[in-house]
Amino acid sequence: METFSTWESVLLGAMVLLIIFWMGPGIKASIEQSKNAKPDWAGLLMPIGLVVLFVIFLIAMV
């Protein structure tokens, strides 16, 4: 596997920093909203449970 040359590494680092600074305010606002939101465990557990049931169904069909 070939490694990046120096100018490619500098360009990639500059792009990463630009993206971080560009998305920073939105990320900060999202973190503040998530701190104030009520927990929704049903919204997390329902899709996981459905996937588990689907996998069990697929295994049973074999």
C-alpha positions as CSV (number, residue, x, y, z in Angstrom):
1,M,0.0,0.0,0.0
2,E,1.3,3.3,-1.0
3,T,1.5,6.1,1.5
4,F,0.6,9.7,1.0
5,S,3.2,12.2,-0.1
6,T,3.8,15.2,2.1
7,W,1.6,17.7,0.1
8,E,-1.3,15.2,0.1
9,S,-1.0,14.8,3.9
10,V,-0.9,18.6,4.4
11,L,-3.9,19.0,2.1
12,L,-5.9,16.3,3.9
13,G,-5.1,17.8,7.3
14,A,-6.2,21.2,6.1
15,M,-9.5,19.7,4.7
16,V,-10.2,18.0,8.0
17,L,-9.6,21.2,10.0
18,L,-11.9,23.1,7.6
19,I,-14.7,20.5,8.0
20,I,-14.3,20.6,11.8
21,F,-14.5,24.4,11.9
22,W,-17.4,24.4,9.5
23,M,-19.5,21.8,11.4
24,G,-18.5,22.9,14.9
25,P,-21.4,25.2,15.7
26,G,-23.9,22.6,14.5
27,I,-22.3,19.8,16.6
28,K,-22.3,22.1,19.6
29,A,-26.0,22.8,19.2
30,S,-26.8,19.1,18.7
31,I,-25.0,18.2,21.9
32,E,-26.9,20.9,23.8
33,Q,-30.2,19.6,22.4
34,S,-29.4,16.0,23.3
35,K,-28.6,17.0,26.9
36,N,-32.1,18.6,27.2
37,A,-34.0,15.7,25.5
38,K,-35.9,13.1,27.4
39,P,-34.5,9.5,27.0
40,D,-36.3,7.4,24.4
41,W,-35.3,3.8,25.1
42,A,-38.3,2.3,23.2
43,G,-37.1,4.0,20.1
44,L,-33.7,2.3,20.5
45,L,-34.8,-1.1,21.6
46,M,-37.7,-1.6,19.1
47,P,-35.5,-1.7,15.9
48,I,-32.8,-3.8,17.7
49,G,-35.5,-6.3,18.8
50,L,-36.9,-6.5,15.3
51,V,-33.5,-7.2,13.8
52,V,-32.9,-9.9,16.4
53,L,-36.3,-11.5,15.6
54,F,-35.5,-11.3,11.8
55,V,-32.1,-13.0,12.3
56,I,-33.8,-15.7,14.4
57,F,-36.4,-16.2,11.6
58,L,-33.6,-16.4,9.0
59,I,-31.7,-19.0,11.0
60,A,-34.9,-21.0,11.6
61,M,-35.6,-21.1,7.9
62,V,-32.4,-22.9,7.1
